[in-house]
Amino acid sequence: MAGDIFLSMLSSTWKVSIEDSEGVLCSVAKKEYACIATFWHRYLLPMLCIFRGYPVCVPVSEHKDGEYVAHIMERYGLRAVRGSTTRGGLRMIRELTENIASGLSCAITPDGPRGPKYRVQPGFILPSRRTGAPVYPIGVAVSKSWKFNSWDELVLPKPFAGIRVVVGEAIKVSSGRDVNRQCETLRSKMVECEEKAAFFFKTHGTETEWK
């Protein structure tokens, strides 16, 4: 598809900088252990490119707009798990759990696939509880981008954009019934990571100054 070629060419120009004190992404790439990485849905396109070739599964909506994302993932060597909170949810949770148990990490957009934006849904809790996989909040900031007219204001970084990725400390999901508190904890940590990512550009200037 022409869109795949365009995204691949575009992503090859991006300057990606990662803050990951625990080396989580490196461990995921080497399949040293399985975890659940979470980032906001609006950063789905750049994060799919960053995770290219990783042993990672990603939940993708069964709606038509999920077909394009699933196609990109297939080309990038990622595994799509189809379903959402509204369609195929139980099957999706089961498949995510099975994938994590087999050693694959999972990348989840906890406010997707339909929002509201920045509202964490509890879909990450059961796979983490059942497998013991730690949950890592990820914050993303982009120096310059196009924003789509969608519920999440989907971000597509412009050519030669800088992308800052901040991986936070692990969150251990408890076995209690305090689902709302655990969702709020994750949301708070994701916001904190995103603020750190945005601050990087404030202190380092534009991407042309820190290449």
N, C-alpha and C positions, 0 to 999 in steps of 0.2 A: 504494500500500500504506500501511496505517495506520502501520507502523513507519517508513517514509520521512518521513511528515509529522511524526511525533513527533521524529525525529532532527533534522530541519530546524528545528523550533521550539526544541528544546533547544539546538542549537548557536548559535542567534541570541542566546542569553543569555550565552555564554561570553566571558570576557575573555582574549584571546590576546596574549601578549607574545613577541616574537621577537628573539633575539640572532643576528645574521647579519652579521659584520664584512665579509665579502666580497660581500654583496649577492646571494647565490646564488639565493634564492627569487625576488627581483625579476627577475633575469636569466632564470630559468626561465619566469616568467609572461610575459615579453616575447619569449620564444623566441630569445634572443640566442645561446645555445649549448645543446647537449644534455649532460646529466650524469645520473649515477645517484645518487639520494638513498636512504639506508638508515635505517630506524627499526625498533624492535622491534615484533613482531606484536601485542602487547597494546595498542598505541596506534593500531591501524588505524582505528577509528571516528573519533576526533578528527582524525587526520591526513587522512583522506578529506575531512572537512569543510573543513579548512584549505586543501587543494589544490583545492577546488571551482573549476571553470572554468579550471584551469591546463592547458596543453598537455602532459599527462603520461599515460603508460601505466603500468599496474600489473598484475603477474602475479597471477592469481586461481585458486584451486584448482578442478579440474574436479569435485570432490565436491559433493554437494548443498548443503553449507553455504556453498559459494562462490557459489551462485546469488543469494543475498540481497545479498552484497557487490557482485557484478557489476551487479545492478539499481540499487543506490545510485549506483555509478560512472556508469552510463549517464545517470541523472537529473542528476548533477553535472557532466556534460560530460567525464568522464575516459574513457580507453580501456582496456578490460579485455583482458588477454592470458591466455587460459585454459591451465592446465597446472600442474604441480608437479614436485618431484624424483622422485615416484613414478608419476605419470601424465602423459603428454604432455610430458615434460621437454625432449627434444631440439627438438620443435616450438616449445615456449615460448621456449627460448633463441634459436632462429632468428628468431622473431617479435619478440622484444625487441630483438635486434640490428638488424633491419630498421627498427623504429620509431625507434630511437636514430639510425641512419644518416640517416633522413628528417628529423631535427631535433626529434623529441619526446624530452623527458627521461623518465626512468623512476624510479618510486618502488618500492623493494623492501623487503620484510620478510625479512631474511636468516635468521631462525630459523623461518620459516613454511614450509609451512602447518600442519605437525604437530609442530614442535619438534625437540629439546628447547628449552625457553625459554632465551633468551640464548645459544644455540649457533649460531654463524654457519655457514651452509651455503655452498658455493663457487659458487652459481648466479650471483653478481654478476661473477665473474671473466671468463668468456668474452665476454659482451657488452662489457665494458670493454676487454678486449684487442683485440677485433675492430674496435671503433669509435674507440678512444682516449679515450672519455668518462671524465672524472674521477669518482671516487666520493666522495661527501660523507656523513660520518656525522652523524646527527641524534639528539639526545637530547631526551626529552620528560618533563615532570613536570606533574602535575595536583594542584590544591590539595584537591579533594574529589571522590570518584567512587564509582560502584558497580563491583564487580569480579565478573565472571562465574565460575562454577565450571567453568572450562575449563583445558586444558593450559597456556595462556599467561596465565591470570587476566586475560582481556580487560577493558579499562578503558572505562567509559562515564562521562564527566564529569557531575557533577550540575548542576542549574540554577545559573547564575551562578558556576560554577567558574572558577578561574584556570588557564590553560594556558601553560606556559613552553616554548618551543621554542628549542633551541640548535643551530646549524649549525656543525659543525667545519670544519677545514681539509681541503682536497682530499687524497685518497689516490690516488696513481698506481699502477695495477696493472702489475706487471712481466710480462715474457714468460717468466720462468723457470718451473720446475716446483715451486717452493716454495709449493704451494697452502695447506698448513696454516699456514705462517707468515703468509701474506697474510690468511687468515681470522682469525687471532689478532690481527693488527694492526688490522683493522677492528673486531673485537669490543672491543678495548682502547679505541679511539677513541670508539666508541659509548657505552661505559660512562663514559668521561670526560665526554662531552657530557651524559649523563643526570645525572651528579653535579652538574655546573654548573647544570643546569636545576632540580634539587631544591634546591640551595643558594640559588637566587633567592628561594624562598618562606621560607627560614630567615632571610634578611637583610631581606626586604621585608614580611614578615608575610602575612596572608591577603589574598585578592583585594579585600576591602572597604577595605583600607588603601592600596592602590596604584592604584586606578582613576583 
